[in-house]
Amino acid sequence: MASQGIGYTLIMRVDMPANPGAFGRLASAIGEAGGSIGAVDMRSTSKARVARDVTITVGSDAIALAVRSAVESIEGVRIIFASDSTFLAHLGGKIRVQGKIPVKTRSDLSTVYTPGVARVSMAIAEDPSKAFQLTIKRNSVAVVTDGTAVLGLGDIGPLAAAPVMEGKCMLFKEFADIDAWPICLATKDVDEIVDTVVRIAPIFGGINLEDFSAPRCFEIERRLQEALDIPVMHDDQHGTAVVILAALINAARVVGKNVTDLQVVVAGSGAAGTATIKMLLAAQVRDVIAYDRPGALNRIDKYENSHWTWLAQHTNRENRRGSLGEALKGADVFIGVSAPNILEVDDIKGMARDPIVFAMANPTPEIMPELAAPYVAVMATGRSDFPNQVNNLLSFPGIFRGALDSRASRITEGMKLAAARAIAGIITEKERGPEYVIPSVFDARVVEAVAKAVAAAAAEDGVARRQLLYAEGEETAARV
């Protein structure tokens, strides 16, 4: 994975002459190439030669290559090896399985395995619902991908997608204490994907679909939701849409408008864009205009893409046509989940008073915040180096936590809307402002708030198989 503009630490073991001034030449070469030395550790020494581990901060892969080239060009200096902190963190993978009970004695062994385990297996055979209490099913999620649409990387395949899926599993555990398992499938065939997930589903309490390309992702999710009695969610769609709605709820409050009065233009109708449009409609936003390669999707033009036809039939009340600028005239909100640099300042100037701009394209937004700043009331991006980062990490841990805790059979629109409102509600009226419409991903209140809201919505929507009663911040449960 290339890291353009993302800094990391390079560790370089260098064999060099033990001469006065030799290290000074090395340090100068590293600095001139753009690196910054953080630490130097002696590894071995003799009268003629020394070996040192030099820890260097670099701003990108390009700078790292320049540093290596500069060091290699110094006469008498040899690089023994070089590695970086990101690759070191991935050695052997980032997750592992660890037993909850120590096996130290024969009694321990007979309890967790044979013969004691037979009693538990027979109990589940007689009542399969007991798998939720007596196996990992109660707290496990499969993170499934075919590696066809990895964020920022595209179709890199299942093996290359594995580090990303491992990272997602780490986030499930760290933020919601959910045991998640990376499942990387060596097929792009929709039938094979659905069949495989259905066959492995019995051991999981939920299925998180990840990085499937559109429009295949829609069919995969729909068919799995129909085939399984556990929650199935394509996070690239719904996790993103939930957080966008949460940010929009607070942004509308900042500018003194009601969500139901907003006219919103959504640029990009892929996985995230379509889910966002459907969620905005579910939240009763006054009007949504979908914008894609043909322009503003409308009911006059004909589209070979059935997906665009559906969007045109369910959005764009005024039947607007034409360019992005034309679609945005008088609109309250721009939401971009499309491509870099497609939004112009003049387009923003044509919007309604106090325009709201969410430019989500990563790593380069539809318009850079510094260009938009003089003309917008609220600005959000998908990046962590600007205020108001819209990050689906705010949604999926809590959504699955609530779904698992309530043993929901599926994730409903009501559960997603409840999640969005819970995220928005973290920020108080006193705190809310143009640069704070969405909480930090590290805000410890988020997961609990989302989980409770989702579990309550699951019960209200009739999909919960376990009723949760929250009292004084503690959870109790009763089977229903």
N, C-alpha and C positions, 0 to 999 in steps of 0.2 A: 504494500500500500504506500503510494507516494505521499510524502508529507510536505506539501508546498505551503510555506508560511506557518508551519506548526513546529515549534521548537522541541528539541529533545536533547538528551545527554549522550555524547559519544565517549566511549572508553577505549583508549588506544594504548597498547603496550609497545613501547619504542625502545629499540636497542641503539645506543649511540655512544660516541667517544666520551671517555671520562676526562675531557679537556676543559680548562677554564673557558667560559664563554659559550660552550656548546649548547647548554640549556637555554641561554639567552637567545641564541639564534633560532632554536626550536620555538620558543615562546613568541618571538617576533613573527615568524612565519605563520603560526596559528592565528595570531591576532590580525595580521594583514589579510588573511583569507576569510575573516569574518567570525572566527571562533573565539570563545572566551574561556580561559582555563579556570576551572573551579577547584581542582585538587591535583596534587602530584604525590605519588607513592612509590618509594624505591622497592624494586622487586629483587634485583641481584646486582652485585658490583664486583669488579676486579680492577687491577691497576689500569687496564687499557679501555674497558668497556663498562657501561652501566645499562641496566634495563629499568625503565620507569613506566608505571601506569599513569597516564595523563587523562584526567576527566575534563571534557570540553563541552560547553553548552553551544549548540548550533541552532540556527533559526529555521533550517529547512534541509532537505536532502541535498539541494544544490550546494549549500554552504558546507555540508559535511564532506561532499566530494572534493570541494575546493581545498578544505583543510587537509584531507588525505594527500591530495596531489602536492600541496605545498610542503608537507612533511617529507614525502618521498623524494622531493627534488633536492633536499639538503644532502650534501655530500657526506658519506659515512653514516647516515642515519637509515635504519631499517625498521619498518613496522612489522612487529611479530604477529599481532592480530588487532583487529578493531571490531567493536560491537557497539550497539546502542541500547539505551535503557528500555526502549519499547520492545525490541526483539528479546532482550533478556527476560522481560516480564512474561513473554509468551513461551518460554522454553518448557516443553512437556505439556503445554496447554495451561489454561488458567483456572480450571475447575477440577474437582475430584470427588469420588464417592467416599464417604466416611461413615462407618457404623455408629449407631446411637448407643449401643450396648456393648461393653467389653466382653470378649470371649476368652476367659482366663482358666476356667475350670471345666470339668466334664459336665457339671450341672448347667453351666452357662451354655455349653454346646447343645445339650439336649433341650434346652429351653428355646433357643433361637433356630435350631435346625431339628434334625430327627432325634428322638421321636415326638418331642413336644409340639413341633410345628404342625403335625398332622391334625391335631385337634382344631387348630385355627383354620386350616385349609378346609376341613369338613364343615365348619361353621359357615364359611363363605359359600361353599357348594350348596348348602341348604338355604342360605339367604344371601344372594349376591350383593345386596345393599351394604352388607357388613364390610365389604372391601373398603368402603370409605372410612371406617374406623380402624381397620386392622392391617391396612397396607399403605404404601406411599401414595396411593391414589388420592387420599384426602388432601394432600398438599403438594401435588406435582403437576407441572405443566410441560408439555413438549413444545420446544421452539423449532418449528419446521420450516425448511427452505429448500429451494432448488438452485439458489444462487444466481437467479436470472436478473435481479434488479437490486443489487446491493448499493446502498446509498453512496453516491459519488463515484462508484466504480463500475456499475452496470452488470453485464452478464459475465461473471467471473467463475461460475461453476460451483459445485457443492464443496469441494475441498478448500478452495480459496475463501469461501464464505464461512468456513468453520470458525476462524478466530472471531468473526463478528457475532456468530451465534453463541459462542462461549461467553463473549462479553455481555450479551443480552441475558444469558443465564445468571451471570454474576450480579447483574442489576436486579433481577427478580429476587435473588437471595438477600442481597444487601439492603434493599429498600422495603421488601414485603415479606421476607423470610419464607419465600416459596422456593422449593426445590425444582429447578428447571433443567431440562436435558436437551442438548443440541441434536437435532435430527436433520442431517443433510442428505437429500435424496439425489441419486444419480439418474434422474429422468426429468424430462420436461413435458412428458405426456400427461395431460390432465387426468385421464382415466386411471393411469398408473399411480399418480400422486394421491388421488382420492382413495383408491383401493388400499394403498399402503398405509395411509394414515388411519383409515377405518380399522385395519387389521391390528395396528399397534395401540389403538386408543384404549383398550380395556384397563391398562395400568395407569393411565393418566387421568387427572381431574379436570384438565383443560388443555386446549390446543391453541397456541399462539403461532399464527402464520406470519412469516417474515420474508421480505425481499423477494416476493413473487412478482413477475412482470404483469402489467396490465395489457389487454383486458382479461387474461387468463385468471388473474387473482380473484375476479368477481365470481366466476363460475366455480372455482375451487372452494372458496369460502361458502358459497350458497349450497353446494352439494354436500359439503361436510356438515354444515348446520342441519341439513335435512336428515343426514344419515346417523348422526350421533346425538346422544342425550347428555352431553357435557358442553360447556361453553367453548365456542370456536370464534376466534377474533383475529382478523388480519390487522395487525397493529399499525402498519404503514397507512392504512385507511382510517380506521376508527380512533386509534390513539391520537393521531395527529388532529383529526377533526374535533375531538373532545377538547383538546387544549386550545385550538383556535377559537372555538365557541367560548370557552372560559375567558380567554383574553378579550374577546369581542364584547362580552357582557360588561366587563369592567371598563373597557375603552369607551363604550357607549355612555356609561355613567359619567365618565370624566368629561365628555363633551355635552352632557345634558340631553341625551337622546335616548329613546326607548328602542330596544332591539327590534321590537315588532314594527317600528316605523322606518327601519333602515332599508336602503337600496344598496345591495352589495354586488360587486363584480368579482368573480373568481376566475383568475387566469390559470388555465391548466385543468384538464378533465381526466387526468390519470387516476390512480388509486386514491391518493390523498385528496385531490380536487373533487372527485365525485362524492366521496364520503363527506367532505366538508359541505358541499352543496346540499346533500340530503339532510345533514344535521341542521343546517341553517333553516331549511324548510320545516323540519320537525320542531324547531324552536320558534316557528311562526314569524320569521323575518319577512318583512313586507314583500320584497322582491329580490331575486337573485338572477344575475345574468352570467351565464357560462361563456367564457371566451377561450377559444383554442385556435388551431391553425387556420380554419376557414373564417375566423373572425368571431363576432358575437353570434352564438347559436340561436336560431330563431325558427319560427314555424312557417316561414315563407320558402326558405332555401331547402333543398333536398340533400340528404347525406347518405353516402353508401355505408357509413359507420352507424350501425343500429344504436350504439351507445350514445353517440351525439344526437340521434333522433329522439331518444328518450329524454335526454337533458333539455332539448329544444321544446319538447311538449310539456315539460313540467316547470320551466323557468321563463324568465324574460317576458313579463306581463305586457310590456309596451312593444314587444316584438322589434327591439332595436337590432340594427344590422351595422356591419362595417368594422372599422378599426378599433383598437383598444381605447384610444382617445375618445372616439365617438360613443363607445359603450359607457365610458366613465363620466360623461357630461351630466352633472347634477347628482352623481352617485355619492353616497355617504362613505362607502368603504371599498377599498381595493384589497383583495387577498390574492397573493401570488404563490402558486405551487407549481411553477413552470420552468422558466429559463432565465439566465442572468441578463440584466440590463435591457429589459424590454419596456420598462416604464420610464417615460420622460417627465421632466418637470412640468412641461406644458400640459401633459395629461392630468397631473395633480391639480394644476391651476383651474382646470375646468370642472373639478368636483364641487360638491356642496360645501357649505361652511364647515370649518373644523374637520377636514378630511382625516380619516383613519386609514393608514397604510400598513398592511402586514405583508412584507416582502420575504417569503419563506425559502426561496431557492438557495441551495447551499452548494459550495461555499460562497458563491457570489450571488447576492440578492438581485431581484428584478430592478431595484434601484438602490444605490448605496445610501445609508442613512444620512451622511453628511450633505448629500445633494438634496435629499427630500426635506431635511430638518426645517428650513425656513418656511415651508409651505404646508406642513402637516401638524395636526393637533396631537396625534398619537402615532408612534412608529414602533413596529415590532419586526423581528427577523427570527431566523432559525439559528443565529450565531450566538456564541457565548461572550463575544467581545463587544456587544452592544446591549443597551438596556432592553428589557422585555423579550427575553429569549423564549420562543414557543418551542418547547421540547416535549415529545411524547413520553419522556420519562416521568412527567408529572401525572400521567394517566394510567398506563398499563399496569404498574405494580398494584395500585389501589383497586383498579377494576377487577383484576384476577383475584386479589385478596378477598374482596367482597363476594365475588362469584363463588369462590371455593368455600368460604365460610358459610354461605347460605346454601351451598350445594345446588346452585342454579343449573338448570338443564340447558340454558342458553343465555346469551347476552342480548337483551332487548334494547329498543330505542330509548325506552324509559330509563334503563340503567345507565346508558351513555349520557343522556341529558342530565341525570342526577349527578354523574361524575363531573360534568362540566360545571354545573352550578356549585358543587362542593369545592372545586378548585378555585373558582372565582370568589367564593365566600371566605376563603382564607385571608384575603386582603380586606381590611376594615375600611370604612368610609374615611376615617382619619388618615389612613396610610395611602389610600389610592391617589394616583397622580399620573401625569403623562408618561413618566418613565418607570411606573410601577403598576402595571395592570395584570401581571401574572407572577405568582410566587416563584422563588428559587427552587430548583430541583432538589436542593439540600434542606429545604424547609421540612422539618420532621413532622409537622402537622398534616401534611398533604395526604400521605398514604392512608392514615387512619380516617381522615375525613371522607376521602373518596370511598374507602372500603365500607364504611357505615352507610353512606348514601346509596351505594350500589346494592348492598344487601337489603336495605329497606325497599328499594325500587324493585328488586327481584321478588320480594314477598308481595308487593302491591300488584305486580304484573302476573303473579301466579306461576312463576317458574322456580321458586325456591322450594327445596325439599327439606330445608332446615330453617327454623325461625330463630332469628337472633334478637335477643333482648339486651339493650345496652342500658346499664344503670351506673351512674357515678363513674363513668369512664371505663367500666369493666364489662367484659362480654360474658354473657351466659347464653346457652343454647338449648332449645327444646325441639325435638323431632316433631314434624307435622306430617 
